[in-house]
Amino acid sequence: MKEYRIIVTATARKQLRQAVSYIAKHLKNPQAAQSVFDDFHNTIQTLTYLADTIVEPRYELLQDNGLKRLNLQHHSYFILFKVIKDTVYVTNVFHFKEDYLCRVNSFVD
């Protein structure tokens, strides 16, 4: 079984930080914020061995940029990632309700 190295990009770290901060400060729920943070890290660790098993996304924009989508295991967030050789690059973190295709387009242009 192939083992991948995981790199979380600055953009993904910023997006995670913003989501966790919003939950902790705006929604005043630090426990839920910590839970999302932990879920993110647990989810990306699964990519260490499973990155090549994630199916291709249905949207051409993602396909054309080599991006795949993986939902967090316990929360309404997902990550976008790209596999290059033996490395997984986590590029984005989005909430299910976000218009992420519009935002991804601005990152890849």
Secondary structure, 3 states (H helix, E strand, C coil): CCCCEEEECHHHHHHHHHHHHHHHHHCCCHHHHHHHHHHHHHHHHHHHHHHHHCCCCCCHHHHHCCEEEEECCCCCEEEEEEEECCEEEEEEEEECCCCHHHHHHHHHC
